[in-house]
Amino acid sequence: MKGSDRLAFPFLGGLGLLIALPALAAAALAFTEYSGLGAPRFVGIDNFERLIGDSGFREALGNSGLYVLMSVPLRVAAMVGCALLLHRRARGSGAARAAVYMPTVVPDAAYALLWLWLLNPLYGPVAGIAAALGADTPSLLTDPWGARLAIVMMGVFQIGEGFVIALAARRSLPGALYDSASVDGASGWFVTRKVTLPMMAPVILLLAARDVVLALQTSFVPALFLTDGGPRRATTYLSLFAYRQAFRYFKLGYASAIAVSMFVITALAIYAQYRVAKRYRLLG
């Protein structure tokens, strides 16, 4: 075994133990009826047939799809926009970069509780500011669309990892291109549209694909802590729906089938992004 292989072995071992084996176990449980108390009973594809006729699953799937459509473009735009604004070394740029990254290192539960306090319609700061201005208190936690927007807003601030990737991509672009554009008298907006964004297109596509995966997973904690899936099940996403099937109703086999379906849906979404990128030659 080479030295580099030995260095990678702990990571690969942890990946297999903590991710691959649980994923295989979930895939196997998806074909069983299992409550966690007795032995799993093989039922074939019955769980997946139940999913097709389950109105709760269809509603959760629609909510998750809507969340992806709302949050991913905003998050990717925020990542790339902050990278373009903060790629230069200037006074205060380091503090600004740290401020962009900071919300990402806050534990998800603590971050959700912070937003629960901010948006509390009775004594939260947002309600206090609205009252001071003589405006009606925003119904962000009691209205279905308000709750959806609140969770999307939460996600837009947690862009630290994607921001670092976009920042590295922007700073790796050759400066000679920008010197030539400056000599030719090109405007900053023209250079951004015709030089910067096309050259960053593969990285932007990678960030979008990564964010689709994250959106289906990271929506669980805010939906559980902030809205408990409501109001009127507007924020019951697939992750929360699977969690309730497993740990509220003890249908672990059915919950595993939901998890497998989430994996397939995510893979199809990423493949669709890849096909669009190939069609418009974003990948070279």
VENGILIN-V404769 format. One record per backbone hydrogen bond with DSSP energy under -0.5 kcal/mol. NH is the residue of the N-H (numbers start at 1). CO is the residue of the C=O. Records with the same first field share a line. If there is no record, write none. Layout:
NH=CO + CO
This chain:
6=2
7=3
8=4
9=5
10=6
12=8
13=9
14=10
15=11
16=12
17=13
18=14
19=15
20=15
21=16
23=19
24=20
25=21
26=22
27=23
28=24
29=25
30=26
31=28
32=29
33=41
34=32
41=33
42=40
43=31
44=31
46=43
49=45
50=46
51=47
52=48
53=49
54=50 + 51
55=53
58=54
59=55
60=56
61=57
62=58
63=59
64=60
65=61
66=62
67=63
68=64
69=65
70=66
71=67
72=68
74=70
75=71
76=72
77=73
78=74
79=75
80=76
81=77
82=78
83=79
84=80
85=81
86=82
87=83
90=88
93=90
96=92
97=93
98=94
99=95
100=96
101=97
102=98
103=99
104=101
105=101 + 102
106=102 + 103
111=107
112=108
113=109
114=110
115=111
116=112
117=113
118=114
119=115
120=117
124=120
126=118
128=124
129=125
130=126
131=127
132=128
133=129
134=131
135=130
140=138
143=139
147=143
148=144
149=145
150=146
151=147
152=148
153=149
154=150
155=151
156=152
157=153 + 154
158=154 + 155
159=157
163=159
164=160
165=161
166=162
167=163
168=164
169=165
170=166
171=167
172=168
173=170
177=174
178=174
179=175
180=176
181=177
182=178
183=179
184=180
185=182
186=181
191=187
192=188
193=189
194=190
195=191
196=191
197=192
199=195
200=196
201=197 + 198
204=200
205=201
206=202
207=203
208=204
209=205
210=206
211=207
212=208
213=209
214=210
215=211
216=212
217=213 + 214
218=214
219=215
220=217
222=218
223=219
224=220
225=221
226=222
227=222 + 223
228=223
229=223
230=227
234=231
235=229
236=229 + 233
237=235
238=60
241=237
242=238
243=239
244=240
245=241
246=242
247=243
248=244
249=244
251=245
252=34 + 250
253=34
255=251
256=252
257=253
258=254
259=255
260=256
261=257
262=258
263=259
264=260
265=261
266=262
267=263
268=264
269=265
270=266
271=267
272=268
273=269
274=270
275=271
276=272
277=273
278=274
279=275
280=276
281=278
282=277
283=277
284=281
